[in-house]
Structures are given as structure tokens and as C-alpha cells.
């Protein structure tokens, strides 16, 4: 049994076209190294799955949190469909082990990389939607994300560091944080980004990460830590 069939069986999905699930597992690096072993990589399915996941999560939150306004629902959705949130769901189903990766990507630990897990999860959702329909993907996804969908945590705790920092600085000074790229190091396949966040002419934090988004998030988190240590 191949990885796609094994994954579908483990998830209890009555797939009809296993080829769609197989495509959802193919990273572009694998197709580049093995052009005769796959017909396409998963990026088109990722595009479709992004919309599917957002709709399923939006609908589920709308029904489960009738007292929330639009802003609160948006914050809850963002926490679930963020890169970190989708990577958590992907890890929950063991998606990383089923992915078909190029040799270099596999050696660099890409099966644990949040961005790759999140995008592959979206591709899988797109494949399920195309194969067995919206009702099936909705049932699967809402059951998988039940803890997150039912989470009644305060909205502030669900927001990203970047969102919290922006709300804080706009409330305190009317200014928005500005993120500046300081340095990019490493080879093309293993970039490291260093970014600082400023408000006005004041540097509040510096972050590093494997993407601009990760580095900006770390910079914002460090800025929030610094602001918490200041007198009101």
C-alpha cells in the first residue's frame, strides 16, 4: 500500500480517486528530482484547499460561537488557519511522514517544517474536496479541528504577536510597527532572515527565522516582551 492509500485509510476517508491524494503529497522538490514518478506537484491543490479550509472553519466557528462578533470570529479563524495552526493539524494526522520530498528537502528536516506542513495540509483538503465533496471534507476537518473550534479562550490570547503589537502601539501612540529586513544569510534552500521592528524611530525588537513571516513574528514577540517590562 502506497503512502496516499495508507493515509486515506488511516483517516477513514472513502476516496474514489487516490491519484488526487497522491498529488497532494507531492512536493515540488520531489517532482524536480523524479519527473517520471509523478504527474504534478501539490501547489494547485494547495490553492484550492486554502479556500476550502477557510470556508469550513468560518462556517464551523459561526455556528459554534453565536455570541462572537465579526472581529472575534476572524481572530479565532486566524488562529486555526495560520501556518502554525494548520501545521498542528497536519502533525495530528502524521502528514509529514507521508509527503514525497526531494532528497535535499528530506535531509533538511522539511517534514517538520511548519510552512511545508501547512501548505501540504491545504493541498490534502483540496484533494478531498475534489474527490468526495464539500460535505465530506467538512466532516473530516471539523472533527479533526474540534479542540480548536471549541476553544473559548479570550480573543487576545488567540491573536498573533504582530496583531497584538500593532493594537498596542496604535492605542499608545497612534503609530504602526514597521518591519525592516536587516540581513539574509544562508544558501537559497536554507535562508535565514533577520528583521527588526520599529515604532517611530525606536527599535523595539529583532527576530530571526527561516522566512520573513517567522522573523517578523519573533521580532514582534520580543517587542511585546520589552513593552511589558516598561512602566505603564
Helices and strands as residue ranges (DSSP letters): H 3-11, H 18-24, H 28-33, H 43-64, H 70-81, H 83-92, H 95-98, H 103-107, G 110-112, H 114-132, H 134-144, H 146-150, H 155-158, H 161-173, E 178-185, G 188-190, E 192-199, E 202-209, H 212-228
